[in-house]
């Protein structure tokens, strides 16, 4: 096996923890989305966060515009639940990207170091 093969293995082994952390964070966010949809449904309303790109854009980039005046009580409660986890979820996403980037770099460096020998 030559050095480029080791480098590829190191890359994928290094990036894996960051990707796993990101997927774990996505699953946590998805649980809260389902909870928010249940809250809206309990009030006889419907919340579909994926129905419109503008809703997702507002959630991510303009959280003050996420709740709208025409939203009913159930949808406002559901959206406030989603907003309550937004900052923490965004931090975890950024952290997972950093873990992946740093892990990939360290993994490649370690693998190439192992391949070059003592």
N, C-alpha and C positions, 0 to 999 in steps of 0.2 A: 504494500500500500504506500502511496507517495504522499507528500505534504498537502497537496490540494484536497485529497480525500479526508485527511485528518481535519483540515480547516473546515470542511463542510460539516463534519460530525460535531466539531467544536461549536460551530455557529448554531446548529439546531439544538444541541444540548444547552448552550448558553441562553438561547432565546426562550426556551421552554418555560422556565419559571415565570417570566413576565407575561407570556401568553396565557398561562394557567391562571395567574392572578387576575388578568383582564377578563377572562371567561367567568371566573368566580364572581367578579364584580357585576358583570352583565346579568348573571343569574339572580343576584340579590336585587338588582334594579327591576328585573322582570317580575319578581315576586311582589314588589311594591306596586308595580303597574297593575297587576291582577287585583291586588287589594284595593287600589284606587278605583278600578272599574267596578268592583263589588260595592264600594261605598256609593258610587253614582247610581248603580242599579238598585240599591236598597232605597234610594230616594225617587225611584221611577224615572231616572234619567240615564243617558248613555254617554260614556266617555270612550272615545277611540283616539288614543294618542297617535296612532299610525295613520289616521285617515287623511291627514293633511301635512305636507312638508312645512307649512308655516307654523303649525302647532309645535312640531319638533324643534324648528328653528327658534321660536320664542322660548321654549323650555331651556334650550342650551345657551343661547346667546342673549336673549332679552327676557329674563324671568319676570320683570315687572309687567310685561305685556302678555304673559302666559294666561292669567285669569282675565276674563273679559266681562264687561258689564252685563252682557246678555246671557251669561252662564247662570244656570239655576243653582239652587242651594247645594244639591248633591254633587254637581260638577265642580263647584267652588271648593267644597270640602275635599273632593278627590284630588283636585289640582294642588290644593295646599299640602296634602299628604305627599304628593310627588315633589313639590318644591322643598319639603322638609329634608329630603335626602339628596337633593341636587348637588350641593356643595361637596358633601362627602363622596358622592359617586364620581364627581368630576376629578376630585383629588386622587381617588383610587385609579381612575383611568390614566391620568397623567403619570402616576407612579408606575403603573404596569408598563406604559410605553418606555419610561426611563429604565425600568428593570430589564425589559427586552433589549433595548439598545446597548446598555452597559453589559448585560449578560452575553449578547452576541459578540461584542468586541473582546471581552475577556475569554470567552470560549474559543474563539479563533486563535487568539494569542497563545493560550495554553496548549491548544492542539498542535499548532505549528511548532511551539517549543518542544513538545513531546516528540513530534515527528523528526525534528532536526537532531535529536539525541543529545548526549552529554558533551 
